[in-house]
Amino acid sequence: MRSEEAKGDGPPSGTEGGCPFHAAARENPRSKPGELAHVDLRWWTNGGLLCSAGKREFQLGRYLCVEVRNGYQLLDAFERFREDVEDHKKVGLLTVVPTPGRRFADAAAELRLLGDIMVDAGFAESSGALISGQTVALPIEVRCPVTGVDTAYEFFPVAFTRRGADISDPLYDPALSAPFLAINTTSDAFAFAMLVKDLSMRHFHCLPWQVGNRADVERLLERCLTAWHNMSVNTITAYGRVSSIPGRAVRLSEDHKTWFAPHNDPVFAELAKATHSHEMPIVYAARLCEKWIAALFEGARYEPGRDGQSGGIPAFIPTGRENELYGF
């Protein structure tokens, strides 16, 4: 149960399920300056989501959105989320941290606040280490939507700041900014598995592991892989257009097998920006599909690992071009 403090200052009723991260950055006219956490999330998402997968999950009501002010409330929100994941009701957790009346010198100061809340929740031991590139993996034991076998899927919290949208801030990174402080917790592997489940129910009227015919399952997975990859391409392309500094924009490789970002995904936060390359779904989701087929038809043990969120690889920047990363 939420505390009295949280009840008295929470989001408007009916807002759970919204995902406002990639909405247009404009204020809710019903909100006061500095109180952007207090927004109608459904109103906010009407500003135009840039994340195709996030928009889909919002429309399906599979995002749990909760305001938190301390580690206790964050832990409570995650436990609620855990139960929803176990029931296949949610795929993402958005915890918004309201800061009415507070002003932060820069994005780093905002990250320290979010890091302190994570430590208080027991998700990390050091706020300093957490905002300097540490990855937090929160496992949830759930019946796999594809294989039907109890499986530990890992969910990864990532910090979003308001000052990250400020072009003058050293940590300017539009892809990791929001109109309020927030922590977004997701699992790409589990979200993709839920997409497979959705399409299986739609086309075969049964769960993936109940389809039975290998060729049918392979065609189902191929269709889901294409859809998941296209959503990622659309998202990264849209993100790439919003950065005012080319070196801080996300972008795709020519073969669409890799995407580049001025940060390492899915670390919680970083105090220095550096370009990293990451796998696209055509690589990591294809690997997941192979694992599912092996588990369903070859008796293999299914281990999702961190496919989709295994972390990036520092990208090489030729000597003399380092400043291009920062647009100077």
N, C-alpha and C positions, 0 to 999 in steps of 0.2 A: 504494500500500500504506500502511496506517495505521502510524504510528510505534509504537515499543515502549511509549511512555507511554500512547498511546491504547488499545493492545491490552490493557494491564494494568488499565485503569480504565474500560472501555467499558460500554455497556448490556448487559443480559442477552441471551443468544443468542436469535434468533428475534424480536427486537423491531423490526427494520427493516420499514417499511411502516406502522407505527402513526402516528396523528395525535392526540396527547393534548391539544391546545390547549383544546378546548372541553369537556373532561371536567369532572366535578364536582371541586371543589377540596378534595381530601382526600388525606392522606398514604398511601402504600403502607406497611402495617405492617412490611414487611420492610426498609424504609429507615431510616437514622438521621436525626435532625433535622439540617437543613441540607444534606442530600444527596439532595434530591428529583430531581435529574437522574438518579440511579441507580435508576430504576424500571423495572418491567416494563411497557412501553408498552401491551401488550395488556391487562394488568390495568387500566391506567389508563383506557383507553377504555371499559371496562365501567362506569365511573362515570357515563356518560351524555353523549354528544356533543351539543353545541348547534348545531354547524355541519352542516347537512344535506348540503351538497356535500362537506365534509371527511369526514364519516362515510361517504359513498358511496365516496370515493376510498380511504379506509382499508380498507373491506371488499373493494375490488377489488385491494388490495395495491399501489396506485399512489402511495404516499407513501414517499419515502426519508428515513429518520430516522437521524441520525448525531450522536454527541457530538463537539464540537470545543472546544479550549482556546486556540487561537491562530489567527492569520490563515492560516498555512500549511495547517493542517488544514481550515479553512473553504474555502479555494481548492480543496484536494484533493476535498472533498465535493462542491463545485459541479461540478467536472470529471466526477466520477462521475455526478452528476445529469444533466449535459449529455448524456452518452452514453445514459443511460436515456430521456431525452426524445426524442432522435433515433430511438430504437428504439420509441417510443410505449409504453414500459413504466412511466414515472412522469409525474406531473403536478405534484407538490409536493415541496419539500425542507424538512425540519424539522431545523435544526441546534441541538441543545441544548448550552448552555454550563454545565457543572457547576461549582459554586462551594462545595465542601465546606469547612465551617469559616469561611467568609467572611461577614461581616455588612455590609450596605449601609445607609447613613443614610436613603436614600430612592430612589425610582424613577429620579431623575435620575442618581444614582451608578451604578445598574445600566445605564442607557443609555450612560453614558460607557464602561463596559467593553465593551459590545457594539459601540459605535462604533469603539473602538480596534482591535478584532478585524477589523472591516470594512476599516479603513484598512490594516492589516497584510496583509490578503488582496489589496489592490490595487483594491478596489471603490469606494473614495472617497479623496479627498485630505486631507480634514479631518474629524476626529471631531466637532469643535465644530459645523461646518456640517451634518454629517450628522444629528446629533440635534436640530438646530434647524429642521427642516422640509425637508431635502433629499430628493429622490426619486432612487433608484438604479434604473436599467433595465439588466438583463443580457440581451442578445439571444442567442437560440439558433436557429441555422439548422436547420430541420426540415421534413420533407415534411408539408405541411398535411394533417391528417386528413380534411378535407372536399374540398378541391380537388385534392389529389395533387401540388401544385406546391411546390417548395422555397420556404419562406417563413421570414422572421425574426420569431419571436414573442418578445416582451419579457417577462421575468420580474422580479418586484419583491420584494426582501427587506423585511420589516417586523419591527421589534423587539417582543418581548413581555417584560415584567418581572414579577417576583414582587410587588414593592411596589405595582404598579399595581392590585392587588386590595385594598390597604389604604385604607379610607375616609378615614383621616387624612392620607394623602399628597397633596400638591398636584397630583400627576399621576394621581390616582385615575381609572381607566378600565377597568372590568371586561372590556370587549371587547378590550383590548390587554394583558391580563394572563394569566399562566400560573403554574403551581406551581413553575416554574424559569425561568431565563433562556433565551431562545431567539430564533432568527431564522427566520421563516417566509417561504419564497420561492415565489411562485406566479404564474401567468398566467391570469386569468379567461378571456381569449379562447381560449387553448389548451385549458383545461379544458372549456370549452363545445364546442369543436371535437371533443374526444375523446368527449363525450356524444353528439354527432351521429354520430360513427363507430360508437359502441356500438350505437345504435338502428338504424342502417343495416344493420349486420351481423346484428342480431337479426331485423329484419323483411324485408330484401331479400337477405340472405346475400351481400352484397357491399359494397365500400366506397362512400361517398357519390358520388364522381365516376364510379363505374361504373354507377350506377342508370340514367342515360340520359334518362329521361322527366322533363321539367321539372315537370309537375304532381305527380308522385310525390315529387320532391325538395322541392318547396314544402310539401307536406303533412308530410313528414318534419321539415323545419325548423320548421314551425309547432308540431308536437307537442313537439319538443325545447325550443323557446322557452318554451312553457307550463310544461314540467317544470322548466327552469332557473329561471324566474321564481318558481315556487311554492317551490322550495328556498330561494331568497333570502328570500322573505316569511317562511317558517317560521323561518329562522335569525335574522333581525332581530327578529321577534316574540319569540323565545325569549331573545335577548340583552336585549331591552328590559325583561324581567321581573327580571333579576338585579342591576341597579344599585340601590344604596341611596340614591343621589342622583339625582333625576329629571333634572337637567341634564347628568348624565354617562351617561345611557342612550341607546342608539340607538333610532331610531323611524322609522316609515314616514309618508309623506305620505298624505293621504286618498285620492288617486287611485292610490297605489302606484307612481307613476312615479319617485319620489325617496325616498331614505332619508337621515336626518340622524344625525350622530355628533359627539361632542365632540372629534374629531380630523379631520385631512385624510388621506384614504386615496388612494394607498398610499405616502405619505412614510415614510421609514424610522422616524423618531421626532420628537417635538416636546417642547420644554421649557415650553410653555404650551398650555393647552387652549382651544379655540375651536370653536364649532359650525360644521360644514360640511355642505352638501348634496351628494349624489352621485346619479348615475344608477342606476336599477334595470334589471334585465335586459330588461324590457318596452321599454326605450329603447335601451340599448347592444347587447343581443343581437339585437334586431330589425335594427339597423344592420349588424351582422355578417352576418346572414342575407341582407340585400340585397346585400352585397358578394360573398358566396359565389354567389348566383344569377347576378349579373353576370359573375363570373369563369367560372362553369361553362357559361353559355348565351349570353353576350353578348360574349365575348372580352375582357372588361375585365381589367386587372391587379389582382390582389388584394393589398391592403396592410392588415393587421389593425390597424395603429396601436396605440393604447393603449385601445381600447374595453374597458370594464369597469374599467379602472384609470387613467383619464385624469386623475384628481385631482378634489378637491371644490371647491365654491365657498363662500366665507365666508357664513354665514347672517346676516341682519340681526337684531339684537336691539334692540328699542325702548329708548330712553334711560330709565334708571331701573330697567331689568329685568336689567342685566348680572349681578347677583349670583345670579339664578335659575340661571344656567349652572353655578354652583358649589354651589348648594343652600344658601346661607347665608341 
